[in-house]
């Protein structure tokens, strides 16, 4: 497990927090001090009147007259009235005995409700309570274990990463009270001196019958924002309550999905067929963000697997090759299938893996090379062999239709479209037409939508047409414009941002018209406008920018300010945000490549200049 440097305020819980992802520290860290104050120290049952005698423990004002000091008896002999006065005033001094305190190991147990009333936001508080209770038990010299109230047959377990994983997956619709009698017998067997039930108010009768404490959790609204109310019922200390504001929704989702700290990097075994990619090219991500296409210097290309989280090991690389008389022009991934466009020595456009059913009947293999009969136009600027690939976004790839948009080496945007007849599978249309001769930037907004900035027409364009794509921009605006789809995809809406003084002016277009708002950016350069994932409650724009030293990548949001996502070892030379899959791809001046997930705030994959893949925590 990697060492984590915690802020000073969180260091009392260093050991349990080391097991958890840094997003837990950021989202739940402010709860830990109030929880520790609410619970208090662990009360271990030790009494001065128990155990074997162990000499004397000093003097005391109360006690048996068998232990009265000899000097007090001397006063009784010489001044009886003074002796009686001192007795009445409680001024006599006694010898206090000492006893061996019990040394048996004590235990603390927490039983969590995994029923429907405690799913979602209450589980965030469950996790924070486990951290505090575990450290509280350790500070009191006791062991700590936790269990699930719906499963009395399973003995409570220590707080370990596997136990946390199983508990997070243990959601159930079973009410808690149905297993109350079983837990009464189970708690009697455990005989733990410190037991806490964690859940809703209906656990109070069970807590009273078993002598356990109850941590009652309820979702409330505090100062207009969602919060959790925690009420602690203790048989000795009574009842106390606190209000805990919830972390931001995206942080809460990340905690519930993946609370554990990523494991240390595991070196990948050497796979001889994985040729080292060109680290002087940024490459291209697939629409779903799971494949990263990079060219090889031998003229082939590799579709590297991109893990979904840092705990997922990278898979095998798909090698995309062409015959010796073909040169790869562009490669894209449609679904899970690599699709390549190549050109022959005679200048004919050749497809590989397009899915088209060329010829009579269905094809025997969609990975075969298919000659389209199209000649590459003279004005089509293709790259040098093996040094780079053109950007290509495949919109449609079925048995009857193939449609792709290709940006050539001289910023000309082309549409390659081939249509087949349904009955005979013969080509009825094949075109490779230029759509824009001055395409500054090309984006894939989703699986079937592309948008670009046109220097020739001084505006934004898209296919299919979106609201706001005909907005005219000045040269300076086009140079620094960033674009993304609106979170409400069904409206076919567009969002873009251009510099406006020291701010970034965000324009939203939808069926209701246009709205604008300004994001004040710190010094740096904006390179992306983040598309909030579908289903998120917020539609606030988030700008992505590079710091002035070109080593840090940050976000800027109107409500929460700026936040550092990650830093690089050397200056960033190229960086790109992919709205379709919500990923950031970057390359440094020393040739290091990386893919970052801003939603999970994780570096999913890095490639060194030598082509060795590293998994970053």
Beta strands, then each sheet from edge to edge (+ up, - down):
strand 1: 53-60
strand 2: 94-99
strand 3: 107-112
strand 4: 143-148
strand 5: 194-199
strand 6: 213-222
strand 7: 225-234
strand 8: 238-245
strand 9: 284-285
strand 10: 291-295
strand 11: 301-305
strand 12: 318-320
strand 13: 326-334
strand 14: 337-344
strand 15: 348-352
strand 16: 369-375
strand 17: 391-397
strand 18: 401-407
strand 19: 413-420
strand 20: 427-436
strand 21: 439-446
strand 22: 449-454
strand 23: 459-463
strand 24: 482-485
strand 25: 494-500
strand 26: 503-510
strand 27: 513-520
strand 28: 524-530
strand 29: 542-547
strand 30: 552-557
strand 31: 561-567
strand 32: 572-578
strand 33: 583-588
strand 34: 593-597
strand 35: 602-607
strand 36: 613-614
sheet 1: 1+ 2-
sheet 2: 4+ 3+ 5+ 6+ 7- 8+
sheet 3: 9+ 10- 11+ 12-
sheet 4: 13+ 14- 15+ 16-
sheet 5: 17+ 18- 19+ 20-
sheet 6: 21+ 22- 23+
sheet 7: 24+ 25- 26+ 27-
sheet 8: 28+ 29- 30+ 31-
sheet 9: 32+ 33- 34+ 35- 36+
end
